[in-house]
Amino acid sequence: MSDFAETLRAAKTIAVVGLSGRRFRPSHGVAEYLQRAGYRVIPVNPREKEVLGETAYPGLESVAVAVDIVDIFRRSEYVPEIVEEAIRIGAKMVWMQEGVIHEEAAGRALAAGLEVVMDRCILKEHRRLAKG
């Protein structure tokens, strides 16, 4: 898909689609890690008002700041519409977490000029890059 290291290093803002305010959820732990690593994490979840001190938005197009990376914590069948939103807002990368796979949507994102990472954990990859 892409050599994502440079985009991950340069990114400032990551929108986490499906970010839950419940601490035991994987999305919450990953977002908390990303915040500690220096990223601004924007929660995108219509069921939340605020997560980790940031205002939550119902969708990517309502986010009030520029987004570098869209990190997807939703089931694979929801990925195409999220990718279309990511394209419309001018994101640089779409990152599908472990278990999130949608080849057609990945192809659409690539064709629109976005980098794509699929079926990988952004936390694990960030830690790996930081080590070496």
C-alpha positions as CSV (number, residue, x, y, z in Angstrom):
1,M,0.0,0.0,0.0
2,S,2.3,2.7,1.1
3,D,5.5,3.6,2.9
4,F,3.7,5.4,5.7
5,A,6.6,6.3,8.0
6,E,7.1,9.8,6.6
7,T,3.4,10.7,6.7
8,L,3.1,9.4,10.2
9,R,6.1,11.4,11.3
10,A,4.9,14.6,9.7
11,A,1.3,14.4,10.7
12,K,-0.1,16.7,13.4
13,T,-3.8,15.8,13.5
14,I,-5.4,12.3,13.5
15,A,-9.2,11.9,13.3
16,V,-10.1,8.6,14.9
17,V,-13.4,7.4,13.4
18,G,-15.2,5.2,15.9
19,L,-13.3,6.5,18.9
20,S,-15.1,5.4,22.1
21,G,-15.2,7.3,25.4
22,R,-15.1,3.9,27.1
23,R,-11.6,3.4,28.4
24,F,-11.6,-0.4,27.9
25,R,-12.2,-0.1,24.1
26,P,-9.2,-0.5,21.8
27,S,-9.9,2.8,20.1
28,H,-9.6,4.7,23.4
29,G,-6.3,3.1,24.3
30,V,-4.8,3.8,20.8
31,A,-6.1,7.4,20.8
32,E,-4.7,8.0,24.3
33,Y,-1.3,6.7,23.1
34,L,-1.4,9.0,20.1
35,Q,-2.2,12.0,22.2
36,R,0.8,11.2,24.5
37,A,3.0,10.8,21.4
38,G,2.1,14.4,20.5
39,Y,-0.7,14.2,18.0
40,R,-3.9,16.1,18.2
41,V,-6.6,13.4,18.2
42,I,-10.0,14.3,16.9
43,P,-12.8,11.9,18.0
44,V,-15.3,11.1,15.2
45,N,-18.3,9.4,16.7
46,P,-21.9,10.6,16.7
47,R,-22.6,8.9,20.0
48,E,-19.9,10.9,21.9
49,K,-19.8,14.6,22.9
50,E,-16.1,14.6,24.1
51,V,-13.4,12.1,24.3
52,L,-9.9,12.6,25.8
53,G,-10.6,16.3,26.3
54,E,-11.4,16.9,22.6
55,T,-14.8,17.7,21.1
56,A,-16.3,14.7,19.3
57,Y,-17.8,15.2,15.8
58,P,-20.5,13.2,14.1
59,G,-18.6,12.8,10.8
60,L,-15.3,13.8,9.2
61,E,-16.9,16.6,7.2
62,S,-18.0,18.4,10.4
63,V,-14.4,18.4,11.9
64,A,-13.4,22.0,12.3
65,V,-9.6,21.6,11.8
66,A,-7.4,20.1,9.0
67,V,-7.0,16.3,9.3
68,D,-3.7,14.6,8.2
69,I,-4.6,11.0,9.0
70,V,-8.1,9.3,9.2
71,D,-7.7,6.3,11.5
72,I,-10.7,3.9,11.1
73,F,-12.0,1.9,14.0
74,R,-15.2,0.8,12.3
75,R,-16.2,-2.5,10.7
76,S,-15.1,-3.0,7.1
77,E,-18.5,-2.4,5.6
78,Y,-18.4,1.2,6.8
79,V,-15.0,1.9,5.2
80,P,-16.2,3.1,1.7
81,E,-18.2,6.0,3.1
82,I,-15.4,7.0,5.5
83,V,-12.9,6.9,2.6
84,E,-15.2,9.2,0.5
85,E,-15.4,11.7,3.4
86,A,-11.6,11.5,3.9
87,I,-11.1,12.3,0.2
88,R,-13.6,15.3,0.5
89,I,-11.8,16.8,3.5
90,G,-8.4,16.5,1.9
91,A,-6.8,14.0,4.3
92,K,-3.4,12.7,3.4
93,M,-3.8,9.2,4.6
94,V,-6.5,6.6,5.5
95,W,-5.4,4.1,8.1
96,M,-7.5,1.0,8.7
97,Q,-6.9,-0.7,12.0
98,E,-6.2,-4.4,12.5
99,G,-9.1,-6.4,11.1
100,V,-10.4,-3.6,9.0
101,I,-10.0,-4.5,5.3
102,H,-11.7,-3.1,2.3
103,E,-9.7,-3.5,-1.0
104,E,-12.1,-1.5,-3.1
105,A,-12.2,1.5,-0.8
106,A,-8.4,1.3,-0.5
107,G,-8.1,1.5,-4.3
108,R,-10.5,4.5,-4.3
109,A,-8.4,6.3,-1.7
110,L,-5.2,5.5,-3.6
111,A,-6.7,6.7,-6.9
112,A,-7.6,10.0,-5.1
113,G,-4.0,10.5,-4.0
114,L,-4.3,9.4,-0.4
115,E,-1.9,7.0,1.2
116,V,-3.5,3.8,2.6
117,V,-2.5,1.5,5.4
118,M,-4.8,-1.5,5.9
119,D,-5.2,-4.1,8.6
120,R,-2.4,-2.6,10.8
121,C,-2.4,-1.0,14.2
122,I,-1.2,2.6,14.2
123,L,0.0,2.3,17.8
124,K,2.1,-0.7,17.1
125,E,3.6,0.8,13.9
126,H,4.3,4.1,15.7
127,R,6.1,2.3,18.5
128,R,8.1,0.2,15.9
129,L,9.1,3.4,14.1
130,A,10.1,5.2,17.3
131,K,12.4,2.3,18.2
132,G,14.2,2.4,15.1
